Amino acid sequence: MSTVTEIRYVGYGVPDLEAERRFYGETWGLRHVCEHGGMQYFAAVGSPEHHVVRLRQAPDRRIDVIGLAADTRADVDTLFTKVTAAGCRIIFAPKDLTEPGGGYGFRFFSPDGLPFEVSADVARGPARELKRWEGIPEKISHIVLHSPNHQAAVKFFIDVLGFRLSDWLGDFMAFLRCNTWHHRIAILPGPPCLNHVAFDMLGVDDMMRGILRLKQLDVSIAWGPGRHTAGNNTFSYFVTPMAMRWSTRRNSSRSMKRPGRQPSIRRRRA
């Protein structure tokens, strides 16, 4: 079965590109990969993804694209067929990608009008194992989206993109997984937009070290530190210079086995 398997990156349009570039590269601790076509690309040093953030100058704040991964080119083609059959507006059909990292993929607007990319064969980055107390992000953890019809959005991600349901908070917020981690996307009611992007830290100590570093650099905490119920992860929320909301979190202690098996407990090493 062809499914989405991971989150690759989020592309943002921002009114002050230099302020956001400094924030992600100098304050938050992502690695600057390259500049290409007026866009800045950043990687998380603990992630093998070529980049996890893409920035460009824009008149207003906006989400340009949310990049998702598939395992193979054949999976990309199959998912394109399913997305097309679901009636989504296509930005471009599967083709060789020319942005840094390359690969093969397509882009489309979700039923809510949010832009997504699905790709395979993207170049891998030089990931390394993080050490305790570095206090820098390891990788993208999850993305939270709003939808005016969140029940229908959940159905789309499950039926079309192959996500699986991990949890509901009442009938208000759904948590969806595409691999062994508890969730990679969560959806709640509201006008269609991005709520926040979360990054994993190595552990609670590194999350707290990261919080300290950000506060010392005059980045205010919007919420936290605390612990969520769904996923059982610790968290702290911040806002970038252009008011893009994101959070730090310790890797979720709950994971899901492959389809057909029961949930199990997995903990990151300290």
C-alpha positions as CSV (number, residue, x, y, z in Angstrom):
1,M,0.0,0.0,0.0
2,S,1.4,3.4,-1.0
3,T,1.3,5.9,1.9
4,V,3.0,9.1,3.1
5,T,5.8,8.0,5.5
6,E,7.2,11.2,7.0
7,I,7.2,15.0,7.1
8,R,10.1,16.4,5.0
9,Y,9.9,20.2,5.4
10,V,7.8,23.3,5.6
11,G,8.2,26.2,3.2
12,Y,7.3,29.7,4.4
13,G,6.9,33.1,2.8
14,V,7.9,35.9,5.2
15,P,8.0,39.7,5.0
16,D,11.4,39.9,6.7
17,L,13.6,37.2,5.3
18,E,16.7,38.3,7.1
19,A,15.1,38.2,10.5
20,E,13.7,34.7,9.9
21,R,17.0,33.6,8.5
22,R,18.9,34.7,11.6
23,F,16.3,33.2,13.9
24,Y,16.3,29.7,12.3
25,G,20.1,29.6,11.7
26,E,21.5,31.4,14.7
27,T,18.9,31.4,17.4
28,W,17.1,28.1,16.9
29,G,20.1,26.1,15.8
30,L,19.2,24.8,12.4
31,R,22.1,24.3,9.8
32,H,22.0,26.6,6.8
33,V,22.2,24.3,3.7
34,C,22.1,26.7,0.8
35,E,20.5,29.6,-1.0
36,H,18.8,28.9,-4.2
37,G,16.6,31.1,-6.3
38,G,16.1,33.6,-3.5
39,M,15.1,30.9,-1.1
40,Q,17.0,29.9,2.1
41,Y,17.2,26.2,3.0
42,F,17.8,24.9,6.6
43,A,18.4,21.4,7.9
44,A,18.1,19.9,11.4
45,V,21.4,18.4,12.2
46,G,19.9,15.2,13.7
47,S,17.7,14.6,10.7
48,P,18.7,12.9,7.4
49,E,16.2,15.1,5.5
50,H,18.0,17.5,3.1
51,H,16.2,20.4,4.6
52,V,13.3,20.9,7.1
53,V,12.7,24.7,6.6
54,R,12.5,26.7,3.4
55,L,12.2,30.5,3.6
56,R,11.6,33.2,0.9
57,Q,10.8,36.9,0.9
58,A,7.0,37.5,0.5
59,P,4.7,40.5,1.0
60,D,2.7,38.7,3.8
61,R,3.2,35.7,6.1
62,R,2.2,32.5,4.3
63,I,2.7,28.8,4.1
64,D,4.1,28.0,0.6
65,V,4.2,24.2,0.9
66,I,4.2,21.3,3.4
67,G,6.5,18.6,2.1
68,L,5.7,15.0,2.8
69,A,7.7,11.8,2.0
70,A,6.8,8.6,0.2
71,D,9.1,5.6,-0.1
72,T,9.4,5.2,-3.9
73,R,8.6,6.9,-7.1
74,A,5.9,4.3,-7.7
75,D,4.4,5.3,-4.4
76,V,4.4,9.0,-5.5
77,D,2.6,8.0,-8.7
78,T,0.0,6.0,-6.8
79,L,-0.6,8.8,-4.3
80,F,-0.9,11.3,-7.2
81,T,-3.7,9.1,-8.7
82,K,-5.5,9.0,-5.3
83,V,-5.1,12.7,-4.7
84,T,-6.5,13.4,-8.2
85,A,-9.4,11.0,-7.8
86,A,-10.2,12.8,-4.5
87,G,-10.8,16.0,-6.5
88,C,-7.8,18.0,-5.3
89,R,-6.5,20.8,-7.4
90,I,-3.1,19.8,-8.8
91,I,-0.2,22.3,-8.7
92,F,2.0,20.1,-10.8
93,A,2.0,16.4,-11.7
94,P,4.8,14.0,-10.7
95,K,8.1,15.1,-12.2
96,D,11.8,15.4,-11.3
97,L,12.2,18.2,-8.8
98,T,14.8,20.9,-9.5
99,E,15.0,22.4,-6.0
100,P,18.0,21.6,-3.8
101,G,17.8,18.0,-2.8
102,G,16.1,17.0,-6.0
103,G,13.9,14.0,-6.0
104,Y,10.6,13.1,-7.7
105,G,7.3,14.4,-6.6
106,F,4.1,16.4,-7.2
107,R,2.2,19.2,-5.5
108,F,-1.5,19.8,-4.8
109,F,-3.9,21.8,-2.8
110,S,-5.7,19.8,-0.1
111,P,-9.6,20.0,0.1
112,D,-9.0,22.9,2.5
113,G,-6.8,24.7,0.0
114,L,-3.5,24.1,1.8
115,P,-0.4,23.4,-0.4
116,F,1.3,20.0,-0.1
117,E,4.2,18.2,-1.8
118,V,4.7,14.4,-1.9
119,S,8.2,13.3,-2.9
120,A,10.6,10.4,-3.1
121,D,14.3,9.9,-4.0
122,V,15.3,13.2,-2.3
123,A,19.0,13.6,-1.4
124,R,19.8,12.8,2.2
125,G,21.6,15.2,4.4
126,P,24.7,14.6,6.7
127,A,22.7,13.8,9.9
128,R,24.6,13.1,13.1
129,E,23.7,11.8,16.5
130,L,23.1,14.6,18.9
131,K,24.7,14.7,22.3
132,R,23.0,15.4,25.6
133,W,22.9,19.1,26.6
134,E,23.3,20.5,23.0
135,G,19.7,21.7,23.3
136,I,19.1,22.0,19.5
137,P,16.3,20.5,17.4
138,E,16.8,17.0,16.2
139,K,14.1,16.9,13.5
140,I,10.5,18.0,12.7
141,S,8.2,16.2,15.1
142,H,4.7,17.1,13.8
143,I,2.5,19.7,12.2
144,V,-0.9,20.9,13.5
145,L,-3.5,22.1,11.0
146,H,-6.9,23.8,11.3
147,S,-9.7,22.7,9.1
148,P,-13.3,24.1,8.8
149,N,-14.4,20.5,8.4
150,H,-11.9,18.7,10.5
151,Q,-13.8,15.4,10.4
152,A,-13.6,15.4,6.6
153,A,-9.9,16.5,6.7
154,V,-9.1,13.5,8.9
155,K,-10.8,11.2,6.5
156,F,-8.8,12.7,3.6
157,F,-5.5,12.1,5.3
158,I,-6.4,8.6,6.2
159,D,-8.2,7.4,3.0
160,V,-6.1,9.3,0.4
161,L,-2.6,9.8,2.0
162,G,-2.6,6.6,4.1
163,F,-2.3,8.1,7.6
164,R,-3.7,6.1,10.5
165,L,-5.6,7.4,13.5
166,S,-3.8,7.4,16.8
167,D,-6.0,9.4,19.1
168,W,-9.0,11.8,19.4
169,L,-9.4,14.4,22.0
170,G,-13.2,14.1,22.3
171,D,-14.3,14.9,18.7
172,F,-12.3,18.1,18.7
173,M,-8.7,17.2,17.7
174,A,-7.4,14.1,15.8
175,F,-3.8,12.8,15.9
176,L,-2.6,11.0,12.9
177,R,0.5,8.9,12.3
178,C,2.3,7.8,9.2
179,N,5.1,5.8,10.8
180,T,5.8,4.4,14.3
181,W,5.6,7.7,16.1
182,H,2.4,8.6,17.9
183,H,1.5,11.4,15.4
184,R,3.0,13.4,12.6
185,I,-0.1,15.5,11.8
186,A,-2.9,16.7,14.1
187,I,-6.1,18.4,12.9
188,L,-8.5,20.6,14.8
189,P,-11.4,22.9,13.8
190,G,-10.9,26.4,12.4
191,P,-10.2,28.4,9.3
192,P,-7.7,26.4,7.1
193,C,-4.2,27.3,8.2
194,L,-1.1,26.1,10.0
195,N,-1.3,26.1,13.8
196,H,2.3,25.2,14.5
197,V,5.3,23.1,13.6
198,A,6.9,21.1,16.4
199,F,10.5,20.0,16.5
200,D,11.8,17.1,18.5
201,M,14.6,17.5,21.1
202,L,16.8,14.7,22.3
203,G,15.2,14.6,25.7
204,V,13.7,16.7,28.5
205,D,17.1,18.1,29.6
206,D,17.8,19.2,26.0
207,M,14.3,20.8,25.7
208,M,14.9,22.8,28.9
209,R,18.4,23.7,27.7
210,G,16.9,25.0,24.5
211,I,14.3,27.0,26.4
212,L,17.0,28.6,28.5
213,R,19.0,29.5,25.4
214,L,16.0,31.1,23.7
215,K,15.0,33.1,26.8
216,Q,18.5,34.4,27.1
217,L,18.2,35.6,23.5
218,D,14.9,37.4,24.4
219,V,12.6,34.9,22.7
220,S,9.4,34.8,24.8
221,I,7.6,31.6,25.8
222,A,4.0,31.5,24.5
223,W,3.0,28.4,26.4
224,G,4.9,25.9,28.6
225,P,6.9,24.1,29.5
226,G,4.3,21.4,30.1
227,R,3.1,17.9,29.0
228,H,0.4,17.0,26.5
229,T,-2.0,14.1,27.1
230,A,-2.2,12.7,23.6
231,G,1.3,11.5,22.8
232,N,2.5,12.1,26.4
233,N,5.2,14.5,25.1
234,T,6.6,17.5,27.0
235,F,6.4,20.9,25.2
236,S,7.1,24.6,25.1
237,Y,5.8,27.0,22.5
238,F,7.5,30.0,20.9
239,V,6.9,32.4,18.1
240,T,9.4,33.4,15.4
241,P,10.1,37.1,14.5
242,M,7.4,37.0,11.8
243,A,4.9,35.3,14.3
244,M,5.3,31.8,12.9
245,R,4.3,29.6,15.8
246,W,6.4,26.5,16.6
247,S,7.1,24.3,19.6
248,T,9.9,22.3,21.1
249,R,9.1,18.9,22.5
250,R,10.8,15.9,23.8
251,N,10.3,12.9,21.5
252,S,7.0,11.3,22.2
253,S,7.3,8.3,24.6
254,R,4.3,6.5,23.0
255,S,4.8,4.9,19.6
256,M,2.6,2.8,17.4
257,K,3.6,-0.5,15.9
258,R,2.9,-1.2,12.3
259,P,-0.8,-1.6,11.2
260,G,-2.5,-4.5,12.9
261,R,-0.5,-4.5,16.1
262,Q,-1.2,-2.9,19.4
263,P,0.5,0.3,20.7
264,S,3.7,-0.2,22.6
265,I,6.0,1.9,24.8
266,R,9.2,3.3,23.3
267,R,11.5,5.7,25.1
268,R,14.4,7.7,23.8
269,R,17.6,7.2,25.7
270,A,18.5,9.9,28.2
